[in-house]
Amino acid sequence: MELTEFSELEKKIKNLLGDYAQLKKSYHELEDILKNKESALKEANSTIKGLTEEKDAIRTKVDSLLELLQDIQVPH
């Protein structure tokens, strides 16, 4: 009877170790996915920053051109 109990315990421990190995593998896969997403997010934020700076530069140029046009007097 005791050998049966040890066999059951051994089986449970092996199952537990298998589950642990699978969870560890999943954890590392998820960790890699997270790192990739963080990298993509940093790249997207950098792109957004660059586009915002470009938009602001264009806005400044347009404002300066509009100011120049305001000085022009058009005969009626």
PDB file with one MODEL, atoms N, CA, C and O in Angstrom:
MODEL        1
ATOM      1  N   MET A   1       0.816  -1.196   0.000  1.00  0.00           N
ATOM      2  CA  MET A   1       0.000   0.000   0.000  1.00  0.00           C
ATOM      3  C   MET A   1       0.861   1.263   0.000  1.00  0.00           C
ATOM      4  O   MET A   1       0.546   2.238  -0.682  1.00  0.00           O
ATOM      5  N   GLU A   2       1.932   1.237   0.758  1.00  0.00           N
ATOM      6  CA  GLU A   2       2.779   2.418   0.849  1.00  0.00           C
ATOM      7  C   GLU A   2       3.467   2.721  -0.481  1.00  0.00           C
ATOM      8  O   GLU A   2       3.663   3.889  -0.816  1.00  0.00           O
ATOM      9  N   LEU A   3       3.833   1.704  -1.235  1.00  0.00           N
ATOM     10  CA  LEU A   3       4.455   1.918  -2.530  1.00  0.00           C
ATOM     11  C   LEU A   3       3.487   2.628  -3.466  1.00  0.00           C
ATOM     12  O   LEU A   3       3.903   3.452  -4.280  1.00  0.00           O
ATOM     13  N   THR A   4       2.234   2.323  -3.358  1.00  0.00           N
ATOM     14  CA  THR A   4       1.223   2.980  -4.173  1.00  0.00           C
ATOM     15  C   THR A   4       1.150   4.455  -3.819  1.00  0.00           C
ATOM     16  O   THR A   4       1.042   5.309  -4.699  1.00  0.00           O
ATOM     17  N   GLU A   5       1.210   4.747  -2.539  1.00  0.00           N
ATOM     18  CA  GLU A   5       1.173   6.145  -2.108  1.00  0.00           C
ATOM     19  C   GLU A   5       2.400   6.902  -2.607  1.00  0.00           C
ATOM     20  O   GLU A   5       2.291   8.051  -3.037  1.00  0.00           O
ATOM     21  N   PHE A   6       3.577   6.254  -2.550  1.00  0.00           N
ATOM     22  CA  PHE A   6       4.783   6.895  -3.056  1.00  0.00           C
ATOM     23  C   PHE A   6       4.703   7.091  -4.566  1.00  0.00           C
ATOM     24  O   PHE A   6       5.155   8.111  -5.086  1.00  0.00           O
ATOM     25  N   SER A   7       4.138   6.134  -5.260  1.00  0.00           N
ATOM     26  CA  SER A   7       3.977   6.252  -6.712  1.00  0.00           C
ATOM     27  C   SER A   7       3.050   7.409  -7.046  1.00  0.00           C
ATOM     28  O   SER A   7       3.320   8.179  -7.967  1.00  0.00           O
ATOM     29  N   GLU A   8       1.966   7.531  -6.303  1.00  0.00           N
ATOM     30  CA  GLU A   8       1.036   8.643  -6.518  1.00  0.00           C
ATOM     31  C   GLU A   8       1.707   9.973  -6.216  1.00  0.00           C
ATOM     32  O   GLU A   8       1.543  10.943  -6.957  1.00  0.00           O
ATOM     33  N   LEU A   9       2.466  10.015  -5.123  1.00  0.00           N
ATOM     34  CA  LEU A   9       3.181  11.236  -4.755  1.00  0.00           C
ATOM     35  C   LEU A   9       4.210  11.590  -5.824  1.00  0.00           C
ATOM     36  O   LEU A   9       4.347  12.753  -6.203  1.00  0.00           O
ATOM     37  N   GLU A  10       4.935  10.575  -6.308  1.00  0.00           N
ATOM     38  CA  GLU A  10       5.924  10.808  -7.359  1.00  0.00           C
ATOM     39  C   GLU A  10       5.248  11.340  -8.622  1.00  0.00           C
ATOM     40  O   GLU A  10       5.757  12.260  -9.263  1.00  0.00           O
ATOM     41  N   LYS A  11       4.117  10.769  -8.973  1.00  0.00           N
ATOM     42  CA  LYS A  11       3.367  11.202 -10.153  1.00  0.00           C
ATOM     43  C   LYS A  11       2.906  12.651  -9.996  1.00  0.00           C
ATOM     44  O   LYS A  11       3.000  13.445 -10.932  1.00  0.00           O
ATOM     45  N   LYS A  12       2.409  12.987  -8.809  1.00  0.00           N
ATOM     46  CA  LYS A  12       1.956  14.361  -8.552  1.00  0.00           C
ATOM     47  C   LYS A  12       3.117  15.345  -8.622  1.00  0.00           C
ATOM     48  O   LYS A  12       2.976  16.445  -9.156  1.00  0.00           O
ATOM     49  N   ILE A  13       4.267  14.942  -8.079  1.00  0.00           N
ATOM     50  CA  ILE A  13       5.443  15.821  -8.110  1.00  0.00           C
ATOM     51  C   ILE A  13       5.914  16.023  -9.550  1.00  0.00           C
ATOM     52  O   ILE A  13       6.262  17.137  -9.939  1.00  0.00           O
ATOM     53  N   LYS A  14       5.925  14.946 -10.341  1.00  0.00           N
ATOM     54  CA  LYS A  14       6.322  15.073 -11.746  1.00  0.00           C
ATOM     55  C   LYS A  14       5.351  15.973 -12.507  1.00  0.00           C
ATOM     56  O   LYS A  14       5.775  16.791 -13.323  1.00  0.00           O
ATOM     57  N   ASN A  15       4.060  15.829 -12.246  1.00  0.00           N
ATOM     58  CA  ASN A  15       3.069  16.695 -12.883  1.00  0.00           C
ATOM     59  C   ASN A  15       3.283  18.150 -12.479  1.00  0.00           C
ATOM     60  O   ASN A  15       3.194  19.064 -13.300  1.00  0.00           O
ATOM     61  N   LEU A  16       3.566  18.339 -11.191  1.00  0.00           N
ATOM     62  CA  LEU A  16       3.802  19.684 -10.677  1.00  0.00           C
ATOM     63  C   LEU A  16       5.039  20.296 -11.333  1.00  0.00           C
ATOM     64  O   LEU A  16       5.026  21.469 -11.706  1.00  0.00           O
ATOM     65  N   LEU A  17       6.091  19.519 -11.472  1.00  0.00           N
ATOM     66  CA  LEU A  17       7.315  20.008 -12.114  1.00  0.00           C
ATOM     67  C   LEU A  17       7.063  20.305 -13.590  1.00  0.00           C
ATOM     68  O   LEU A  17       7.599  21.277 -14.124  1.00  0.00           O
ATOM     69  N   GLY A  18       6.261  19.488 -14.248  1.00  0.00           N
ATOM     70  CA  GLY A  18       5.906  19.742 -15.644  1.00  0.00           C
ATOM     71  C   GLY A  18       5.115  21.034 -15.777  1.00  0.00           C
ATOM     72  O   GLY A  18       5.361  21.839 -16.675  1.00  0.00           O
ATOM     73  N   ASP A  19       4.160  21.219 -14.869  1.00  0.00           N
ATOM     74  CA  ASP A  19       3.372  22.458 -14.872  1.00  0.00           C
ATOM     75  C   ASP A  19       4.268  23.669 -14.615  1.00  0.00           C
ATOM     76  O   ASP A  19       4.109  24.716 -15.242  1.00  0.00           O
ATOM     77  N   TYR A  20       5.214  23.512 -13.683  1.00  0.00           N
ATOM     78  CA  TYR A  20       6.135  24.602 -13.363  1.00  0.00           C
ATOM     79  C   TYR A  20       6.988  24.954 -14.581  1.00  0.00           C
ATOM     80  O   TYR A  20       7.190  26.131 -14.878  1.00  0.00           O
ATOM     81  N   ALA A  21       7.483  23.946 -15.280  1.00  0.00           N
ATOM     82  CA  ALA A  21       8.308  24.194 -16.467  1.00  0.00           C
ATOM     83  C   ALA A  21       7.490  24.915 -17.532  1.00  0.00           C
ATOM     84  O   ALA A  21       7.989  25.833 -18.183  1.00  0.00           O
ATOM     85  N   GLN A  22       6.238  24.506 -17.713  1.00  0.00           N
ATOM     86  CA  GLN A  22       5.377  25.157 -18.703  1.00  0.00           C
ATOM     87  C   GLN A  22       5.095  26.608 -18.314  1.00  0.00           C
ATOM     88  O   GLN A  22       5.118  27.498 -19.164  1.00  0.00           O
ATOM     89  N   LEU A  23       4.832  26.840 -17.037  1.00  0.00           N
ATOM     90  CA  LEU A  23       4.587  28.213 -16.566  1.00  0.00           C
ATOM     91  C   LEU A  23       5.835  29.084 -16.731  1.00  0.00           C
ATOM     92  O   LEU A  23       5.745  30.254 -17.102  1.00  0.00           O
ATOM     93  N   LYS A  24       6.993  28.495 -16.452  1.00  0.00           N
ATOM     94  CA  LYS A  24       8.246  29.232 -16.604  1.00  0.00           C
ATOM     95  C   LYS A  24       8.464  29.605 -18.074  1.00  0.00           C
ATOM     96  O   LYS A  24       8.873  30.725 -18.378  1.00  0.00           O
ATOM     97  N   LYS A  25       8.189  28.663 -18.982  1.00  0.00           N
ATOM     98  CA  LYS A  25       8.317  28.925 -20.412  1.00  0.00           C
ATOM     99  C   LYS A  25       7.340  30.023 -20.829  1.00  0.00           C
ATOM    100  O   LYS A  25       7.715  30.941 -21.560  1.00  0.00           O
ATOM    101  N   SER A  26       6.106  29.936 -20.374  1.00  0.00           N
ATOM    102  CA  SER A  26       5.099  30.953 -20.702  1.00  0.00           C
ATOM    103  C   SER A  26       5.512  32.316 -20.163  1.00  0.00           C
ATOM    104  O   SER A  26       5.340  33.334 -20.832  1.00  0.00           O
ATOM    105  N   TYR A  27       6.054  32.329 -18.963  1.00  0.00           N
ATOM    106  CA  TYR A  27       6.505  33.576 -18.355  1.00  0.00           C
ATOM    107  C   TYR A  27       7.567  34.241 -19.225  1.00  0.00           C
ATOM    108  O   TYR A  27       7.503  35.444 -19.480  1.00  0.00           O
ATOM    109  N   HIS A  28       8.546  33.455 -19.680  1.00  0.00           N
ATOM    110  CA  HIS A  28       9.618  34.016 -20.507  1.00  0.00           C
ATOM    111  C   HIS A  28       9.081  34.498 -21.854  1.00  0.00           C
ATOM    112  O   HIS A  28       9.516  35.528 -22.370  1.00  0.00           O
ATOM    113  N   GLU A  29       8.135  33.750 -22.419  1.00  0.00           N
ATOM    114  CA  GLU A  29       7.537  34.187 -23.683  1.00  0.00           C
ATOM    115  C   GLU A  29       6.793  35.510 -23.498  1.00  0.00           C
ATOM    116  O   GLU A  29       6.912  36.420 -24.319  1.00  0.00           O
ATOM    117  N   LEU A  30       6.032  35.605 -22.420  1.00  0.00           N
ATOM    118  CA  LEU A  30       5.295  36.838 -22.138  1.00  0.00           C
ATOM    119  C   LEU A  30       6.245  37.990 -21.837  1.00  0.00           C
ATOM    120  O   LEU A  30       5.980  39.133 -22.208  1.00  0.00           O
ATOM    121  N   GLU A  31       7.343  37.691 -21.168  1.00  0.00           N
ATOM    122  CA  GLU A  31       8.349  38.711 -20.874  1.00  0.00           C
ATOM    123  C   GLU A  31       8.955  39.244 -22.178  1.00  0.00           C
ATOM    124  O   GLU A  31       9.165  40.449 -22.316  1.00  0.00           O
ATOM    125  N   ASP A  32       9.232  38.359 -23.122  1.00  0.00           N
ATOM    126  CA  ASP A  32       9.762  38.783 -24.422  1.00  0.00           C
ATOM    127  C   ASP A  32       8.739  39.625 -25.180  1.00  0.00           C
ATOM    128  O   ASP A  32       9.089  40.637 -25.788  1.00  0.00           O
ATOM    129  N   ILE A  33       7.487  39.208 -25.144  1.00  0.00           N
ATOM    130  CA  ILE A  33       6.432  39.972 -25.813  1.00  0.00           C
ATOM    131  C   ILE A  33       6.336  41.363 -25.202  1.00  0.00           C
ATOM    132  O   ILE A  33       6.201  42.355 -25.919  1.00  0.00           O
ATOM    133  N   LEU A  34       6.406  41.435 -23.877  1.00  0.00           N
ATOM    134  CA  LEU A  34       6.338  42.730 -23.194  1.00  0.00           C
ATOM    135  C   LEU A  34       7.506  43.625 -23.589  1.00  0.00           C
ATOM    136  O   LEU A  34       7.319  44.818 -23.825  1.00  0.00           O
ATOM    137  N   LYS A  35       8.704  43.063 -23.663  1.00  0.00           N
ATOM    138  CA  LYS A  35       9.870  43.850 -24.072  1.00  0.00           C
ATOM    139  C   LYS A  35       9.695  44.380 -25.488  1.00  0.00           C
ATOM    140  O   LYS A  35      10.027  45.530 -25.777  1.00  0.00           O
ATOM    141  N   ASN A  36       9.168  43.525 -26.374  1.00  0.00           N
ATOM    142  CA  ASN A  36       8.934  43.960 -27.754  1.00  0.00           C
ATOM    143  C   ASN A  36       7.891  45.077 -27.807  1.00  0.00           C
ATOM    144  O   ASN A  36       8.042  46.037 -28.563  1.00  0.00           O
ATOM    145  N   LYS A  37       6.837  44.950 -27.004  1.00  0.00           N
ATOM    146  CA  LYS A  37       5.790  45.976 -26.977  1.00  0.00           C
ATOM    147  C   LYS A  37       6.339  47.283 -26.403  1.00  0.00           C
ATOM    148  O   LYS A  37       6.007  48.363 -26.893  1.00  0.00           O
ATOM    149  N   GLU A  38       7.172  47.190 -25.371  1.00  0.00           N
ATOM    150  CA  GLU A  38       7.783  48.394 -24.798  1.00  0.00           C
ATOM    151  C   GLU A  38       8.669  49.080 -25.823  1.00  0.00           C
ATOM    152  O   GLU A  38       8.669  50.307 -25.928  1.00  0.00           O
ATOM    153  N   SER A  39       9.422  48.294 -26.577  1.00  0.00           N
ATOM    154  CA  SER A  39      10.280  48.852 -27.617  1.00  0.00           C
ATOM    155  C   SER A  39       9.442  49.530 -28.703  1.00  0.00           C
ATOM    156  O   SER A  39       9.768  50.628 -29.155  1.00  0.00           O
ATOM    157  N   ALA A  40       8.363  48.869 -29.115  1.00  0.00           N
ATOM    158  CA  ALA A  40       7.479  49.447 -30.130  1.00  0.00           C
ATOM    159  C   ALA A  40       6.833  50.729 -29.613  1.00  0.00           C
ATOM    160  O   ALA A  40       6.667  51.692 -30.361  1.00  0.00           O
ATOM    161  N   LEU A  41       6.472  50.737 -28.335  1.00  0.00           N
ATOM    162  CA  LEU A  41       5.868  51.927 -27.738  1.00  0.00           C
ATOM    163  C   LEU A  41       6.855  53.087 -27.702  1.00  0.00           C
ATOM    164  O   LEU A  41       6.491  54.225 -27.999  1.00  0.00           O
ATOM    165  N   LYS A  42       8.100  52.802 -27.339  1.00  0.00           N
ATOM    166  CA  LYS A  42       9.124  53.855 -27.334  1.00  0.00           C
ATOM    167  C   LYS A  42       9.327  54.410 -28.737  1.00  0.00           C
ATOM    168  O   LYS A  42       9.473  55.618 -28.922  1.00  0.00           O
ATOM    169  N   GLU A  43       9.336  53.521 -29.718  1.00  0.00           N
ATOM    170  CA  GLU A  43       9.513  53.956 -31.101  1.00  0.00           C
ATOM    171  C   GLU A  43       8.328  54.806 -31.546  1.00  0.00           C
ATOM    172  O   GLU A  43       8.507  55.829 -32.207  1.00  0.00           O
ATOM    173  N   ALA A  44       7.123  54.387 -31.185  1.00  0.00           N
ATOM    174  CA  ALA A  44       5.923  55.149 -31.549  1.00  0.00           C
ATOM    175  C   ALA A  44       5.939  56.519 -30.874  1.00  0.00           C
ATOM    176  O   ALA A  44       5.601  57.522 -31.502  1.00  0.00           O
ATOM    177  N   ASN A  45       6.327  56.565 -29.604  1.00  0.00           N
ATOM    178  CA  ASN A  45       6.410  57.848 -28.899  1.00  0.00           C
ATOM    179  C   ASN A  45       7.442  58.761 -29.536  1.00  0.00           C
ATOM    180  O   ASN A  45       7.237  59.971 -29.629  1.00  0.00           O
ATOM    181  N   SER A  46       8.548  58.184 -29.972  1.00  0.00           N
ATOM    182  CA  SER A  46       9.576  58.975 -30.637  1.00  0.00           C
ATOM    183  C   SER A  46       9.052  59.531 -31.958  1.00  0.00           C
ATOM    184  O   SER A  46       9.302  60.689 -32.293  1.00  0.00           O
ATOM    185  N   THR A  47       8.331  58.709 -32.698  1.00  0.00           N
ATOM    186  CA  THR A  47       7.743  59.150 -33.955  1.00  0.00           C
ATOM    187  C   THR A  47       6.733  60.266 -33.715  1.00  0.00           C
ATOM    188  O   THR A  47       6.708  61.259 -34.442  1.00  0.00           O
ATOM    189  N   ILE A  48       5.907  60.098 -32.697  1.00  0.00           N
ATOM    190  CA  ILE A  48       4.911  61.121 -32.363  1.00  0.00           C
ATOM    191  C   ILE A  48       5.600  62.424 -31.993  1.00  0.00           C
ATOM    192  O   ILE A  48       5.176  63.502 -32.410  1.00  0.00           O
ATOM    193  N   LYS A  49       6.669  62.318 -31.204  1.00  0.00           N
ATOM    194  CA  LYS A  49       7.409  63.527 -30.811  1.00  0.00           C
ATOM    195  C   LYS A  49       7.970  64.238 -32.036  1.00  0.00           C
ATOM    196  O   LYS A  49       7.885  65.460 -32.153  1.00  0.00           O
ATOM    197  N   GLY A  50       8.550  63.451 -32.956  1.00  0.00           N
ATOM    198  CA  GLY A  50       9.102  64.039 -34.172  1.00  0.00           C
ATOM    199  C   GLY A  50       8.027  64.697 -35.024  1.00  0.00           C
ATOM    200  O   GLY A  50       8.232  65.788 -35.555  1.00  0.00           O
ATOM    201  N   LEU A  51       6.888  64.040 -35.156  1.00  0.00           N
ATOM    202  CA  LEU A  51       5.796  64.606 -35.943  1.00  0.00           C
ATOM    203  C   LEU A  51       5.222  65.863 -35.293  1.00  0.00           C
ATOM    204  O   LEU A  51       4.854  66.814 -35.982  1.00  0.00           O
ATOM    205  N   THR A  52       5.150  65.861 -33.976  1.00  0.00           N
ATOM    206  CA  THR A  52       4.662  67.040 -33.266  1.00  0.00           C
ATOM    207  C   THR A  52       5.609  68.215 -33.468  1.00  0.00           C
ATOM    208  O   THR A  52       5.168  69.343 -33.687  1.00  0.00           O
ATOM    209  N   GLU A  53       6.911  67.950 -33.394  1.00  0.00           N
ATOM    210  CA  GLU A  53       7.896  69.016 -33.624  1.00  0.00           C
ATOM    211  C   GLU A  53       7.795  69.537 -35.055  1.00  0.00           C
ATOM    212  O   GLU A  53       7.882  70.741 -35.297  1.00  0.00           O
ATOM    213  N   GLU A  54       7.611  68.622 -35.994  1.00  0.00           N
ATOM    214  CA  GLU A  54       7.470  69.022 -37.395  1.00  0.00           C
ATOM    215  C   GLU A  54       6.214  69.860 -37.589  1.00  0.00           C
ATOM    216  O   GLU A  54       6.243  70.866 -38.298  1.00  0.00           O
ATOM    217  N   LYS A  55       5.119  69.455 -36.969  1.00  0.00           N
ATOM    218  CA  LYS A  55       3.857  70.203 -37.058  1.00  0.00           C
ATOM    219  C   LYS A  55       4.026  71.601 -36.481  1.00  0.00           C
ATOM    220  O   LYS A  55       3.547  72.580 -37.055  1.00  0.00           O
ATOM    221  N   ASP A  56       4.704  71.690 -35.349  1.00  0.00           N
ATOM    222  CA  ASP A  56       4.929  73.000 -34.728  1.00  0.00           C
ATOM    223  C   ASP A  56       5.799  73.892 -35.613  1.00  0.00           C
ATOM    224  O   ASP A  56       5.554  75.094 -35.722  1.00  0.00           O
ATOM    225  N   ALA A  57       6.814  73.300 -36.244  1.00  0.00           N
ATOM    226  CA  ALA A  57       7.683  74.082 -37.137  1.00  0.00           C
ATOM    227  C   ALA A  57       6.889  74.591 -38.335  1.00  0.00           C
ATOM    228  O   ALA A  57       7.048  75.739 -38.751  1.00  0.00           O
ATOM    229  N   ILE A  58       6.041  73.738 -38.883  1.00  0.00           N
ATOM    230  CA  ILE A  58       5.210  74.156 -40.016  1.00  0.00           C
ATOM    231  C   ILE A  58       4.234  75.241 -39.598  1.00  0.00           C
ATOM    232  O   ILE A  58       4.020  76.211 -40.326  1.00  0.00           O
ATOM    233  N   ARG A  59       3.648  75.075 -38.432  1.00  0.00           N
ATOM    234  CA  ARG A  59       2.711  76.086 -37.930  1.00  0.00           C
ATOM    235  C   ARG A  59       3.409  77.430 -37.776  1.00  0.00           C
ATOM    236  O   ARG A  59       2.844  78.467 -38.125  1.00  0.00           O
ATOM    237  N   THR A  60       4.636  77.421 -37.256  1.00  0.00           N
ATOM    238  CA  THR A  60       5.397  78.655 -37.088  1.00  0.00           C
ATOM    239  C   THR A  60       5.667  79.308 -38.442  1.00  0.00           C
ATOM    240  O   THR A  60       5.531  80.523 -38.583  1.00  0.00           O
ATOM    241  N   LYS A  61       6.047  78.507 -39.437  1.00  0.00           N
ATOM    242  CA  LYS A  61       6.309  79.048 -40.777  1.00  0.00           C
ATOM    243  C   LYS A  61       5.038  79.626 -41.391  1.00  0.00           C
ATOM    244  O   LYS A  61       5.068  80.702 -41.989  1.00  0.00           O
ATOM    245  N   VAL A  62       3.924  78.915 -41.247  1.00  0.00           N
ATOM    246  CA  VAL A  62       2.653  79.403 -41.799  1.00  0.00           C
ATOM    247  C   VAL A  62       2.253  80.710 -41.115  1.00  0.00           C
ATOM    248  O   VAL A  62       1.819  81.649 -41.781  1.00  0.00           O
ATOM    249  N   ASP A  63       2.397  80.773 -39.796  1.00  0.00           N
ATOM    250  CA  ASP A  63       2.075  82.010 -39.070  1.00  0.00           C
ATOM    251  C   ASP A  63       2.936  83.170 -39.562  1.00  0.00           C
ATOM    252  O   ASP A  63       2.450  84.290 -39.726  1.00  0.00           O
ATOM    253  N   SER A  64       4.221  82.891 -39.797  1.00  0.00           N
ATOM    254  CA  SER A  64       5.098  83.968 -40.251  1.00  0.00           C
ATOM    255  C   SER A  64       4.716  84.405 -41.669  1.00  0.00           C
ATOM    256  O   SER A  64       4.776  85.592 -41.986  1.00  0.00           O
ATOM    257  N   LEU A  65       4.326  83.456 -42.519  1.00  0.00           N
ATOM    258  CA  LEU A  65       3.876  83.816 -43.868  1.00  0.00           C
ATOM    259  C   LEU A  65       2.563  84.604 -43.818  1.00  0.00           C
ATOM    260  O   LEU A  65       2.376  85.545 -44.588  1.00  0.00           O
ATOM    261  N   LEU A  66       1.675  84.228 -42.933  1.00  0.00           N
ATOM    262  CA  LEU A  66       0.416  84.965 -42.780  1.00  0.00           C
ATOM    263  C   LEU A  66       0.666  86.395 -42.312  1.00  0.00           C
ATOM    264  O   LEU A  66      -0.010  87.326 -42.749  1.00  0.00           O
ATOM    265  N   GLU A  67       1.635  86.561 -41.426  1.00  0.00           N
ATOM    266  CA  GLU A  67       1.981  87.906 -40.975  1.00  0.00           C
ATOM    267  C   GLU A  67       2.513  88.738 -42.133  1.00  0.00           C
ATOM    268  O   GLU A  67       2.197  89.922 -42.242  1.00  0.00           O
ATOM    269  N   LEU A  68       3.315  88.131 -42.995  1.00  0.00           N
ATOM    270  CA  LEU A  68       3.825  88.848 -44.163  1.00  0.00           C
ATOM    271  C   LEU A  68       2.686  89.243 -45.098  1.00  0.00           C
ATOM    272  O   LEU A  68       2.685  90.340 -45.656  1.00  0.00           O
ATOM    273  N   LEU A  69       1.735  88.361 -45.264  1.00  0.00           N
ATOM    274  CA  LEU A  69       0.602  88.652 -46.137  1.00  0.00           C
ATOM    275  C   LEU A  69      -0.298  89.750 -45.574  1.00  0.00           C
ATOM    276  O   LEU A  69      -0.932  90.479 -46.336  1.00  0.00           O
ATOM    277  N   GLN A  70      -0.358  89.871 -44.269  1.00  0.00           N
ATOM    278  CA  GLN A  70      -1.192  90.915 -43.663  1.00  0.00           C
ATOM    279  C   GLN A  70      -0.669  92.309 -43.991  1.00  0.00           C
ATOM    280  O   GLN A  70      -1.434  93.272 -44.054  1.00  0.00           O
ATOM    281  N   ASP A  71       0.633  92.405 -44.198  1.00  0.00           N
ATOM    282  CA  ASP A  71       1.235  93.705 -44.513  1.00  0.00           C
ATOM    283  C   ASP A  71       0.965  94.153 -45.952  1.00  0.00           C
ATOM    284  O   ASP A  71       1.133  95.326 -46.283  1.00  0.00           O
ATOM    285  N   ILE A  72       0.555  93.234 -46.783  1.00  0.00           N
ATOM    286  CA  ILE A  72       0.286  93.578 -48.187  1.00  0.00           C
ATOM    287  C   ILE A  72      -1.079  94.256 -48.267  1.00  0.00           C
ATOM    288  O   ILE A  72      -2.081  93.751 -47.761  1.00  0.00           O
ATOM    289  N   GLN A  73      -1.080  95.411 -48.917  1.00  0.00           N
ATOM    290  CA  GLN A  73      -2.339  96.119 -49.092  1.00  0.00           C
ATOM    291  C   GLN A  73      -2.860  95.881 -50.501  1.00  0.00           C
ATOM    292  O   GLN A  73      -2.160  96.107 -51.488  1.00  0.00           O
ATOM    293  N   VAL A  74      -4.076  95.432 -50.571  1.00  0.00           N
ATOM    294  CA  VAL A  74      -4.701  95.142 -51.857  1.00  0.00           C
ATOM    295  C   VAL A  74      -5.663  96.278 -52.165  1.00  0.00           C
ATOM    296  O   VAL A  74      -6.523  96.614 -51.352  1.00  0.00           O
ATOM    297  N   PRO A  75      -5.507  96.877 -53.364  1.00  0.00           N
ATOM    298  CA  PRO A  75      -6.455  97.951 -53.712  1.00  0.00           C
ATOM    299  C   PRO A  75      -7.840  97.363 -53.956  1.00  0.00           C
ATOM    300  O   PRO A  75      -7.990  96.276 -54.516  1.00  0.00           O
ATOM    301  N   HIS A  76      -8.857  98.125 -53.512  1.00  0.00           N
ATOM    302  CA  HIS A  76     -10.246  97.672 -53.666  1.00  0.00           C
ATOM    303  C   HIS A  76     -10.812  98.106 -54.966  1.00  0.00           C
ATOM    304  O   HIS A  76     -11.970  97.813 -55.264  1.00  0.00           O
TER     305      HIS A  76
ENDMDL
END
